[in-house]
């Protein structure tokens, strides 16, 4: 396993690393640990390869963005509601919109699920 250090997370509480050298132009597996204790917290495994070739085998960036939006929207219905959360939700929705635009464009061009540009 070739661990690559990425960066410290929020307020240096977490450390995020990718676990293997990038495959398909980007890392697919990320490990999150407690920066102070090095305790393992979680792993993210992203889709590796085209669905047409390998099937669904991991999460997509859109999944992670939707999870973040959902979490922030829950905060917005609580005592943690704030304008910063509102702006974060807005920009995450914007990111999702552009990723969906890219996908729809690839579908229209008949290259979705392939390695073609």
Buried (B, 14 or more C-beta within 10 A) or exposed (E): EEEEEBEEBEEEEBBBBBBEEEEEEEBBBBBBBEBEEEEEBEEBEBBBBBEEEEEEEBBBEEEEBBEBBEEBEEBBEEEEBEEEBEEBBEEBEEBBEEBEEEBEEBEEEEEBEEEEE
